[in-house]
Amino acid sequence: MLNVDKIRADFPILNRTVHGKNLVYFDNGATSQTPQIVIDAIVDYYSNYNANIHRGVHTLSQEATDKYEEARIKIQKHFNAKHSYEVILTSGTTHSINIVASGFATLLKEGDEIIVSSLEHHSNIVPWQMLCEKTGAVLKVIPMDQDGSLRMDVYHELLNNKTKLVFCNHVSNALGTINPIEEIIHAAHKFGAYVLIDGAQAVPHIKPDVQELDVDFYVASAHKMCGPTGVGLLYGKEELLQMLPPYQGGGEMIETVTFEKTTYAGLPHKFEAGTPNICGGIAFGVAVDYMNSIGFEAIDQQEKELLAYGTQELEKIEGLKIYGTGKKASVISFNLEGIHPYDVGSILDKLGIAVRTGHHCAQPIMNFYCIPGTVRASFAFYNTKEEIDALVTAVKKAKMMLS
Ligand SMILES: *Cc1c(COP(=O)(O)O)cnc(C)c1O
């Protein structure tokens, strides 16, 4: 069992009040909170060894380079990548997806097919639509079921020899659905298609093993797993990263430059043009260590309890409907009958409770349910049952005020 009181002491922000009430932070799906040890790493970097990396001969630059590359190795170990140069540090999930999508623009041809799931975040839909426009490839969509799961029977029918790429999130940000990515990857490989898994919403809950999954690309953001914003991961199998052209031109990504021809640097620098988020990368490594010090089994146990308790208590409220009821992470997406989610969210905020309302960057899911959006409460391991009680009381109050 987690000692949640002790863990909460690691997060200074959890002590603050909002509108005179104790903060209840249930918007972890949008971004997680930051433990003191990560904050300290950021302060330490700017206080003691702020310098550009991979270029200076001076001591500060060496120290910063060493710490940055140590972070890459921590991230490599966490995701069990075979080589550290298969870990590209990016500005986040969106950037990572765009590197892959724009790379494939030169590799696809008219009539090729790309499959995406209907549970995607907009950042895993739009880049592929842009890719299809550029190449003439065709986008196919895996539909979803009422319970928020993917229609895997249809997925298997969509796959064929023209399928080149499949994109799916590991965990849906809007509903929390945990997708059967092992099955998705395995089936795509039978047709020679590559698979990109968007792990942004999975990494706070699950420790993925990219070699065991045999996934081709896995992407995530640090800020959803206790790290800072503006930094993330693109994992790719070595031969695929070699095959993709670079995304941006600039410093750091070249080997030699003349006006006739530039040769590109090897991995990972080929995809890391310009000065990266050095401090962010280092802090990402610290966040990974922090999450592992808590332990993903303990995190899972705590979050399962919160999910079960929250579901049970919210379901007691008449007229409250929960969307996404299959296998899922600690996310409850719901609506009160006849009440706009935004109005519910505003009242919850007045009571100190932070939730997300709206379409959660996943409009196709909202269209499927014919709703404008939902109220989404997403739990982290540092949340408590008492906080869920506060949520339930507040939702009841919102219902009374709005109906
Ligand atoms: C948050 C999120 C993204 C976008 O992450 P950024 O850090 O904003 O780039 C993409 N996909 C999913 C599933 C997400 O939850």
The ligand as an SDF file (V2000), in Angstrom:
LIG
                    3D

 15 15  0  0  0  0  0  0  0  0999 V2000
   -1.7150   14.9810  -23.9620 C   0  0  0  0  0  0  0  0  0  0  0  0
   -1.8340   14.0770  -25.1080 C   0  0  0  0  0  0  0  0  0  0  0  0
   -1.2210   14.3690  -26.3350 C   0  0  0  0  0  0  0  0  0  0  0  0
   -0.4790   15.6530  -26.5860 C   0  0  0  0  0  0  0  0  0  0  0  0
    0.6290   15.7940  -25.7580 O   0  0  0  0  0  0  0  0  0  0  0  0
    1.4780   17.1630  -25.8180 P   0  0  0  0  0  0  0  0  0  0  0  0
    2.3720   17.1010  -24.6340 O   0  0  0  0  0  0  0  0  0  0  0  0
    0.4880   18.2730  -25.7450 O   0  0  0  0  0  0  0  0  0  0  0  0
    2.2100   17.1630  -27.1170 O   0  0  0  0  0  0  0  0  0  0  0  0
   -1.3390   13.4370  -27.3500 C   0  0  0  0  0  0  0  0  0  0  0  0
   -2.0220   12.3020  -27.1820 N   0  0  0  0  0  0  0  0  0  0  0  0
   -2.6360   11.9820  -26.0260 C   0  0  0  0  0  0  0  0  0  0  0  0
   -3.3530   10.6920  -25.8900 C   0  0  0  0  0  0  0  0  0  0  0  0
   -2.5630   12.8640  -24.9580 C   0  0  0  0  0  0  0  0  0  0  0  0
   -3.1710   12.5560  -23.8010 O   0  0  0  0  0  0  0  0  0  0  0  0
  1  2  1  0
  2  3  1  0
  2 14  2  0
  3  4  1  0
  3 10  2  0
  4  5  1  0
  5  6  1  0
  6  7  2  0
  6  8  1  0
  6  9  1  0
 10 11  1  0
 11 12  2  0
 12 13  1  0
 12 14  1  0
 14 15  1  0
M  END
$$$$
